[in-house]
Amino acid sequence: MKILYARMARLASIAAPARNPELLAAQYRVFAGQIPVSYLILISSTWSLAVTHFGSTPWWLSVAMPAAMTLAALARLLHWHRTRLLEPTPDAVMRALTVTNWVVIPVAVTFTTWALLLFPYGDAWQKAQVAFYMAITVIGCVFSLMYLRTAALGVALVVNVAFIAFFLSTRQPTLVATAVNMAFVSAALIAVISVNYRGFLRTVDAQAESRLREQAQTRLMRMIDDMPVAVMTADPETFRINYLNATSRNLLRSIEHLLPIRADDALGASIDFFHPHPQHQRRLLADPANLPHRARIPLGPEVLDIQVSAVRDAQGRYIGPMLSWSIVTQQAEAEARIHQLAHHDSLTGLPNRATFLAEFDASLRRSDKVLALLFIDLDGFKLINDACGHSAGDAVLRQVAERLRGQCPEPAMMLGRIGGDEFAVLLRDTDADRAMGAAARLVDTLVAPYAPSPDRPFRIGASIGCVLAPHHGNDAGVLLSRADMALYAAKKAGKGTYRMFSPDMETSAQERVALESKLRVALDENHGLYVFYQPIVDVLTRRITTREALLRWHHPRAGWISPGRFIPVAERGGLIDRLGRFVLEQACREAARWPDGARVAVNVSAGQLGHGTIAPIFAAALAGAGLAPDRLEIEVTETALLHDEGKAIADLRALRSMGVRVALDDFGTGFSSLAHLRAFPFDKIKIDGSFVRDAVTRPDCAAVVRTVADLGKRLGVTTVAEGVETEEQLACITDAGCREVQGFLIGKPAPGEQDAPAIRWIERAALAAQATARQA
């Protein structure tokens, strides 16, 4: 039973048409038109054969069976006639074709059996008619059912197999030959059915694809028409607009006053009205190799963004350009502002560092003329920021930029703001004399007073470093670095001047870099750095009240390196804070061991003040050494208070609240000494050594010393005279009323107890090396 069910299932699958909606619909449409023809062929052929057999065959064979078969055929014919105008559902189509596949087999069997039953009756002519009936009927029916391949093959197999088998069974030569011939015809007929069915499938697939393309194109056009992006297409030969969506029409109406045509007349008009150079546009659109292409086109006060892409057909042939466009006036203005901000300094409007260097580099590549780079740094600008605030500093920078513009006409010269208070000027097609002349003019221009506010004029200056290309290099970065070296030399020469780069400046810079590297190693390895102490003595009691901690550095190969050399390097290299902490910790530990209870004084740089971090550092150093806070004294210079004085004073108050004493160092050399005395109650004033050294020979210097000493008495502040080297100087400052003195006459700086053995070893090694050198 299972085997029977399996065979029936296979048979059912063969009889069922393919479940392809497109194919089923196509088969149904063709079949619905041809099924009546098939039944009419059966009916007419059957009665033609039946009529010729009246009288020679039994009535049930010549009348009854043809009538029954005709009635069945007419019933099917009437069914198809009634349903021919209906639009069947996919399920109905599936059922109709499945039923047809099943029905054709019994129909074919019935008609074939009837024909073969007639064959024994009648004469040779009637037998030939039977054979002709079977052949012509099967051919007509097969061709009617050709596009329902299962049914067509079923009819062909049932009729032709029966025909061939029956004729072969007669063993009559003529009939056997007919059977063989019919076999070949059957094979050809089946081949024709297969070929035509495959062609039918291809046609159905092509029609389905065509419908899908049409549907997709319809959806696409509807989507494009509803898109918020303006789209239009043009003919690639006439360049006339052949499509534009609703957004395009609306945008054209919004700028209609700028166009030579009305927006409603755009369809069919030439696309030339979009472009100021129509011929260029036509050449671009005619060749798809130029696409895609994007352009920004100004149209009066508006800016249009146009993107052009190539439209191709299914075979890849170019059928025209498609333009998507929009009005981007506000976006273009915003992009221009962004570009301006990205490439120019927002404060002065000058090209920024990146833009200036890019233009400088481009000038170096494309020019064979001599170029000059002037690197400008403002002298004293920091004081304006500190004294009046950044708004005043910004006002001065804008005035500086205006003065530079007045002295640097384009295109012979180009200006740029490199950063902070640094500017640069590029001179094209020049020489050394003209470059230095320009530098001199700029120095004179920038030294004139500035007025960031009406009631507070300021006078600053400028230092300039100059390089020439190609004399000093061909790389923008290298030349800027060398200009910075020349600027450093100008600053070192006293500011307010200019210097041309020379190779020895680079040598000095390399030496500074090497020195910074060595100093960094000394700090990292804690080797070679020592703290010396110079006593400060009470003039009356001759007792040491304080010892000032002074940093010294001994390098294994370079020997003793002067603080005047390595302190500026440490400040430029960002090492001054580490050096300051090293001195602080060493000094606190050393002072804790002094039996006389003297205080220890350490210097604090500008970089250590104003950050709110100095008090915790000092507290940790005191706690680590076990030193009482009142035995620690810090010395700050007046220049250290100029940068953000408020925050610096706040740090000093934090230290004072811990019990640490505060001294004002180098008094008399700063810009606002008396103002600092008013801003903070210092414990000590140290008179700069330049006044002390000249007090014996210059009455004005002696007067300064007496004035400061008298001021200290009135304020209750101890005054210290620095740099006392002779008895005459000591007598002079003692008469002036100074309370304490410091200098080589009183005592030279000496190492602490912890470092003394190492210093003695270094001195012995140096003496031994000198002796060896003399012997050599």
QUIJOMO-V496815 format. One record per residue. N is the residue number from 0. RES is the residue in one small letter. SS is DSSP state (H for helix, E for strand, L for the rest). OMEGA is omega as a letter, one per 30 degrees, with the letter a starting at -180 (none if undefined). NEAR is the number of other ideal C-beta (glycine too) atoms within 8 Angstrom. Layout:
N,RES,SS,OMEGA,NEAR  N,RES,SS,OMEGA,NEAR
//
This chain:
0,m,L,l,4  1,k,H,l,5  2,i,H,l,6  3,l,H,l,7  4,y,H,a,8  5,a,H,a,8  6,r,H,l,8  7,m,H,l,8  8,a,H,l,8  9,r,H,l,8  10,l,H,l,8  11,a,H,l,8  12,s,H,l,7  13,i,H,a,7  14,a,H,a,9  15,a,L,l,8  16,p,L,l,12  17,a,L,a,5  18,r,L,l,7  19,n,L,a,6  20,p,H,a,7  21,e,H,a,10  22,l,H,a,11  23,l,H,a,15  24,a,H,l,10  25,a,H,l,13  26,q,H,a,12  27,y,H,a,12  28,r,H,l,8  29,v,H,a,10  30,f,H,a,13  31,a,H,l,10  32,g,H,a,8  33,q,H,a,10  34,i,H,l,13  35,p,H,l,10  36,v,H,a,10  37,s,H,a,12  38,y,H,l,12  39,l,H,l,9  40,i,H,a,12  41,l,H,a,14  42,i,H,a,11  43,s,H,a,8  44,s,H,a,12  45,t,H,a,14  46,w,H,l,10  47,s,H,l,10  48,l,H,a,13  49,a,H,a,11  50,v,H,a,7  51,t,H,a,9  52,h,L,l,14  53,f,L,l,9  54,g,L,a,5  55,s,L,a,8  56,t,L,l,11  57,p,L,a,5  58,w,H,l,7  59,w,H,a,7  60,l,H,a,13  61,s,H,a,14  62,v,H,a,10  63,a,H,a,8  64,m,H,l,10  65,p,H,a,12  66,a,H,l,8  67,a,H,a,8  68,m,H,l,13  69,t,H,l,11  70,l,H,l,8  71,a,H,l,9  72,a,H,l,12  73,l,H,l,10  74,a,H,l,8  75,r,H,l,11  76,l,H,l,12  77,l,H,l,8  78,h,H,a,8  79,w,H,l,11  80,h,H,a,8  81,r,H,a,6  82,t,H,a,10  83,r,L,a,7  84,l,L,a,3  85,l,L,l,5  86,e,L,a,2  87,p,L,l,9  88,t,L,l,5  89,p,H,l,9  90,d,H,l,6  91,a,H,l,8  92,v,H,l,12  93,m,H,a,11  94,r,H,a,8  95,a,H,a,11  96,l,H,l,14  97,t,H,l,11  98,v,H,l,8  99,t,H,l,12  100,n,H,a,15  101,w,H,a,9  102,v,H,a,9  103,v,H,a,13  104,i,H,l,11  105,p,H,l,8  106,v,H,a,11  107,a,H,l,14  108,v,H,a,9  109,t,H,a,9  110,f,H,l,13  111,t,H,l,13  112,t,H,l,9  113,w,H,a,13  114,a,H,a,12  115,l,H,l,10  116,l,H,l,8  117,l,H,a,15  118,f,H,a,9  119,p,L,a,4  120,y,L,l,9  121,g,L,a,11  122,d,L,a,5  123,a,H,a,5  124,w,H,l,7  125,q,H,l,13  126,k,H,l,10  127,a,H,l,8  128,q,H,l,11  129,v,H,l,14  130,a,H,l,11  131,f,H,l,8  132,y,H,a,13  133,m,H,a,12  134,a,H,a,11  135,i,H,l,9  136,t,H,a,13  137,v,H,l,14  138,i,H,l,9  139,g,H,a,12  140,c,H,l,16  141,v,H,a,13  142,f,H,l,7  143,s,H,a,11  144,l,L,a,14  145,m,L,a,12  146,y,L,l,12  147,l,L,a,13  148,r,H,a,10  149,t,H,l,10  150,a,H,a,11  151,a,H,l,15  152,l,H,l,10  153,g,H,l,12  154,v,H,a,15  155,a,H,a,14  156,l,H,a,8  157,v,H,a,12  158,v,H,a,15  159,n,H,l,14  160,v,H,l,8  161,a,H,l,11  162,f,H,a,15  163,i,H,a,12  164,a,H,a,9  165,f,H,a,11  166,f,H,l,13  167,l,H,a,10  168,s,H,l,6  169,t,H,a,8  170,r,L,l,5  171,q,L,a,6  172,p,H,a,5  173,t,H,a,6  174,l,H,l,10  175,v,H,l,12  176,a,H,l,8  177,t,H,l,10  178,a,H,l,14  179,v,H,l,8  180,n,H,l,8  181,m,H,l,13  182,a,H,l,10  183,f,H,l,8  184,v,H,l,10  185,s,H,l,11  186,a,H,l,8  187,a,H,a,8  188,l,H,l,12  189,i,H,l,10  190,a,H,l,8  191,v,H,l,8  192,i,H,a,14  193,s,H,a,9  194,v,H,a,8  195,n,H,l,10  196,y,H,l,12  197,r,H,l,8  198,g,H,l,8  199,f,H,l,12  200,l,H,l,9  201,r,H,l,8  202,t,H,l,9  203,v,H,l,11  204,d,H,a,9  205,a,H,l,8  206,q,H,l,10  207,a,H,l,9  208,e,H,l,8  209,s,H,l,8  210,r,H,l,8  211,l,H,l,8  212,r,H,l,9  213,e,H,l,8  214,q,H,l,8  215,a,H,l,8  216,q,H,l,8  217,t,H,l,8  218,r,H,a,8  219,l,H,a,8  220,m,H,l,8  221,r,H,l,8  222,m,H,a,8  223,i,H,a,9  224,d,H,a,8  225,d,H,a,7  226,m,L,l,9  227,p,L,l,3  228,v,L,l,7  229,a,E,a,12  230,v,E,l,14  231,m,E,l,14  232,t,E,a,12  233,a,E,l,13  234,d,L,a,8  235,p,L,a,10  236,e,L,a,5  237,t,L,a,5  238,f,L,l,11  239,r,E,a,10  240,i,E,l,13  241,n,E,l,9  242,y,E,l,8  243,l,E,a,12  244,n,L,a,13  245,a,H,l,7  246,t,H,l,11  247,s,H,a,13  248,r,H,a,12  249,n,H,l,9  250,l,H,l,12  251,l,H,l,12  252,r,H,a,8  253,s,H,l,7  254,i,L,a,12  255,e,H,a,9  256,h,H,l,4  257,l,H,a,7  258,l,L,l,10  259,p,L,a,3  260,i,L,l,8  261,r,L,a,7  262,a,H,a,10  263,d,H,l,5  264,d,H,a,8  265,a,L,l,14  266,l,L,a,8  267,g,L,l,7  268,a,L,l,10  269,s,E,a,9  270,i,H,a,14  271,d,H,a,9  272,f,H,a,9  273,f,H,a,11  274,h,L,l,10  275,p,L,l,4  276,h,L,a,6  277,p,H,a,8  278,q,H,l,6  279,h,H,l,8  280,q,H,a,12  281,r,H,l,10  282,r,H,a,9  283,l,H,a,11  284,l,H,a,14  285,a,H,a,7  286,d,L,a,8  287,p,H,l,7  288,a,H,l,4  289,n,H,a,8  290,l,L,g,12  291,p,L,a,7  292,h,E,l,8  293,r,E,a,7  294,a,E,l,7  295,r,E,a,9  296,i,E,l,10  297,p,E,l,8  298,l,E,a,9  299,g,L,l,6  300,p,L,a,3  301,e,E,l,10  302,v,E,l,12  303,l,E,l,13  304,d,E,a,13  305,i,E,l,12  306,q,E,a,10  307,v,E,l,13  308,s,E,a,9  309,a,E,l,9  310,v,E,a,9  311,r,E,l,9  312,d,L,a,6  313,a,L,l,4  314,q,L,l,5  315,g,L,l,5  316,r,L,a,6  317,y,E,a,8  318,i,E,l,7  319,g,E,l,10  320,p,E,l,12  321,m,E,a,11  322,l,E,l,13  323,s,E,a,10  324,w,E,l,12  325,s,E,l,9  326,i,E,a,10  327,v,L,a,10  328,t,H,a,9  329,q,H,l,6  330,q,H,l,9  331,a,H,l,11  332,e,H,l,8  333,a,H,l,8  334,e,H,l,8  335,a,H,l,8  336,r,H,l,8  337,i,H,l,8  338,h,H,l,8  339,q,H,a,8  340,l,H,a,8  341,a,H,a,6  342,h,H,a,9  343,h,E,l,11  344,d,L,a,9  345,s,L,a,5  346,l,L,a,8  347,t,L,a,9  348,g,L,l,7  349,l,L,l,12  350,p,E,l,12  351,n,L,a,11  352,r,H,a,9  353,a,H,a,7  354,t,H,a,11  355,f,H,a,16  356,l,H,l,12  357,a,H,l,8  358,e,H,l,12  359,f,H,l,15  360,d,H,l,10  361,a,H,l,8  362,s,H,l,11  363,l,H,a,14  364,r,H,a,6  365,r,H,a,5  366,s,L,l,9  367,d,L,l,2  368,k,L,l,7  369,v,L,l,10  370,l,E,l,15  371,a,E,l,15  372,l,E,l,16  373,l,E,a,17  374,f,E,a,16  375,i,E,l,15  376,d,E,a,11  377,l,E,l,12  378,d,E,l,11  379,g,L,a,9  380,f,H,a,12  381,k,H,a,9  382,l,H,l,11  383,i,H,l,15  384,n,H,a,11  385,d,H,a,9  386,a,H,a,7  387,c,H,a,11  388,g,L,a,6  389,h,H,l,6  390,s,H,l,8  391,a,H,l,14  392,g,H,l,13  393,d,H,l,9  394,a,H,l,11  395,v,H,l,14  396,l,H,l,13  397,r,H,l,10  398,q,H,l,11  399,v,H,a,13  400,a,H,l,14  401,e,H,l,8  402,r,H,l,11  403,l,H,l,16  404,r,H,a,8  405,g,H,a,7  406,q,H,a,9  407,c,L,a,10  408,p,L,l,4  409,e,L,f,6  410,p,L,a,5  411,a,L,a,7  412,m,E,l,12  413,m,E,a,13  414,l,E,l,15  415,g,E,l,16  416,r,E,a,17  417,i,E,l,11  418,g,E,l,5  419,g,L,l,4  420,d,L,l,8  421,e,E,l,11  422,f,E,l,13  423,a,E,l,15  424,v,E,l,15  425,l,E,l,16  426,l,E,a,14  427,r,L,l,12  428,d,L,a,8  429,t,L,l,11  430,d,L,a,7  431,a,H,a,8  432,d,H,a,6  433,r,H,l,10  434,a,H,l,15  435,m,H,l,11  436,g,H,l,8  437,a,H,l,15  438,a,H,l,12  439,a,H,l,9  440,r,H,a,9  441,l,H,l,15  442,v,H,l,15  443,d,H,a,8  444,t,H,a,11  445,l,H,a,14  446,v,L,a,10  447,a,L,a,8  448,p,L,l,6  449,y,E,a,13  450,a,E,l,9  451,p,E,l,13  452,s,E,a,8  453,p,L,a,4  454,d,L,a,3  455,r,E,l,9  456,p,E,l,6  457,f,E,l,12  458,r,L,l,9  459,i,L,l,14  460,g,E,l,12  461,a,E,l,13  462,s,E,a,15  463,i,E,l,17  464,g,E,a,18  465,c,E,l,17  466,v,E,l,16  467,l,E,l,15  468,a,E,g,13  469,p,L,a,8  470,h,L,a,6  471,h,L,l,9  472,g,L,l,9  473,n,L,a,7  474,d,L,a,8  475,a,H,a,9  476,g,H,l,7  477,v,H,a,9  478,l,H,l,16  479,l,H,l,14  480,s,H,a,8  481,r,H,l,15  482,a,H,l,16  483,d,H,l,10  484,m,H,l,14  485,a,H,l,18  486,l,H,l,15  487,y,H,l,11  488,a,H,l,12  489,a,H,l,14  490,k,H,a,10  491,k,H,a,6  492,a,L,l,8  493,g,L,l,5  494,k,L,a,9  495,g,L,a,9  496,t,L,a,10  497,y,E,a,13  498,r,E,l,13  499,m,E,a,11  500,f,L,l,14  501,s,L,a,6  502,p,H,a,5  503,d,H,l,6  504,m,H,l,14  505,e,H,l,10  506,t,H,l,8  507,s,H,l,10  508,a,H,l,10  509,q,H,l,8  510,e,H,l,8  511,r,H,l,10  512,v,H,l,8  513,a,H,l,8  514,l,H,l,12  515,e,H,l,13  516,s,H,l,8  517,k,H,l,10  518,l,H,l,14  519,r,H,l,10  520,v,H,l,8  521,a,H,l,13  522,l,H,a,12  523,d,H,a,6  524,e,H,a,6  525,n,L,a,6  526,h,L,l,5  527,g,L,l,8  528,l,E,a,12  529,y,E,l,12  530,v,E,l,15  531,f,E,a,12  532,y,E,l,15  533,q,E,a,12  534,p,E,l,11  535,i,E,a,14  536,v,E,l,13  537,d,E,a,10  538,v,L,a,9  539,l,L,a,5  540,t,L,a,4  541,r,L,l,6  542,r,L,l,7  543,i,E,l,10  544,t,E,a,9  545,t,E,l,12  546,r,E,l,14  547,e,E,l,13  548,a,E,a,15  549,l,E,a,10  550,l,E,l,13  551,r,E,a,12  552,w,E,l,13  553,h,E,l,10  554,h,E,a,11  555,p,L,a,5  556,r,L,a,4  557,a,L,a,6  558,g,E,a,7  559,w,E,a,7  560,i,E,a,10  561,s,L,l,6  562,p,H,l,9  563,g,H,l,5  564,r,H,a,9  565,f,H,l,11  566,i,H,l,11  567,p,H,l,8  568,v,H,l,13  569,a,H,l,12  570,e,H,l,10  571,r,H,a,8  572,g,L,l,9  573,g,L,a,5  574,l,L,a,13  575,i,H,l,12  576,d,H,l,10  577,r,H,l,8  578,l,H,a,13  579,g,H,l,13  580,r,H,l,10  581,f,H,l,11  582,v,H,a,13  583,l,H,a,12  584,e,H,l,11  585,q,H,a,11  586,a,H,a,13  587,c,H,l,15  588,r,H,a,12  589,e,H,a,15  590,a,H,a,15  591,a,L,a,9  592,r,L,a,7  593,w,L,a,10  594,p,L,a,4  595,d,L,l,6  596,g,L,a,5  597,a,L,l,12  598,r,E,l,12  599,v,E,a,18  600,a,E,l,13  601,v,E,l,14  602,n,E,l,12  603,v,E,a,11  604,s,L,l,11  605,a,H,a,12  606,g,H,a,7  607,q,H,a,10  608,l,L,l,16  609,g,L,a,9  610,h,L,a,8  611,g,L,a,9  612,t,L,a,6  613,i,H,a,13  614,a,H,l,11  615,p,H,l,7  616,i,H,l,10  617,f,H,l,14  618,a,H,l,9  619,a,H,l,8  620,a,H,l,13  621,l,H,a,13  622,a,H,a,7  623,g,H,a,9  624,a,H,a,11  625,g,L,a,5  626,l,L,l,13  627,a,L,a,7  628,p,H,a,9  629,d,H,l,8  630,r,H,l,10  631,l,E,a,16  632,e,E,l,14  633,i,E,l,14  634,e,E,l,13  635,v,E,l,15  636,t,E,l,11  637,e,L,l,15  638,t,H,l,7  639,a,H,a,12  640,l,H,a,14  641,l,L,a,13  642,h,L,l,11  643,d,L,a,7  644,e,H,a,10  645,g,H,a,6  646,k,H,l,11  647,a,H,l,15  648,i,H,l,11  649,a,H,l,9  650,d,H,l,14  651,l,H,l,12  652,r,H,l,9  653,a,H,l,11  654,l,H,a,13  655,r,H,a,10  656,s,H,l,6  657,m,H,a,11  658,g,L,l,7  659,v,L,l,12  660,r,E,a,11  661,v,E,l,14  662,a,E,l,15  663,l,E,a,15  664,d,E,l,9  665,d,E,a,10  666,f,E,l,13  667,g,L,a,10  668,t,L,a,7  669,g,L,a,12  670,f,L,a,6  671,s,L,a,7  672,s,H,a,11  673,l,H,l,6  674,a,H,l,7  675,h,H,l,13  676,l,H,l,13  677,r,H,a,5  678,a,H,a,8  679,f,L,a,9  680,p,L,a,4  681,f,L,l,11  682,d,L,a,9  683,k,E,l,14  684,i,E,l,15  685,k,E,a,14  686,i,E,a,17  687,d,L,a,12  688,g,H,l,9  689,s,H,l,9  690,f,H,a,12  691,v,H,a,17  692,r,H,a,9  693,d,H,a,9  694,a,L,a,15  695,v,L,a,9  696,t,L,a,5  697,r,L,a,8  698,p,H,a,5  699,d,H,l,6  700,c,H,l,13  701,a,H,l,12  702,a,H,l,8  703,v,H,a,12  704,v,H,l,17  705,r,H,a,10  706,t,H,a,8  707,v,H,l,13  708,a,H,l,15  709,d,H,l,9  710,l,H,l,12  711,g,H,l,13  712,k,H,a,9  713,r,H,a,6  714,l,H,a,7  715,g,L,a,5  716,v,L,l,12  717,t,E,l,9  718,t,E,a,17  719,v,E,l,15  720,a,E,a,16  721,e,L,l,12  722,g,L,l,12  723,v,L,a,15  724,e,L,a,8  725,t,L,l,8  726,e,H,l,6  727,e,H,l,7  728,q,H,l,17  729,l,H,a,11  730,a,H,a,8  731,c,H,a,12  732,i,H,l,15  733,t,H,l,10  734,d,H,a,6  735,a,H,l,12  736,g,L,l,10  737,c,L,a,14  738,r,L,a,11  739,e,E,a,15  740,v,E,l,15  741,q,L,l,15  742,g,L,a,13  743,f,L,l,7  744,l,L,a,10  745,i,L,a,10  746,g,L,l,8  747,k,L,l,5  748,p,L,a,8  749,a,E,a,9  750,p,E,l,11  751,g,L,a,11  752,e,H,a,6  753,q,H,a,6  754,d,H,a,10  755,a,H,l,10  756,p,H,a,6  757,a,H,a,9  758,i,H,l,10  759,r,H,l,8  760,w,H,l,8  761,i,H,a,9  762,e,H,l,8  763,r,H,l,8  764,a,H,l,8  765,a,H,l,9  766,l,H,l,8  767,a,H,a,8  768,a,H,l,8  769,q,H,l,8  770,a,H,l,8  771,t,H,a,8  772,a,H,l,7  773,r,H,l,6  774,q,H,l,5  775,a,L,none,4
//
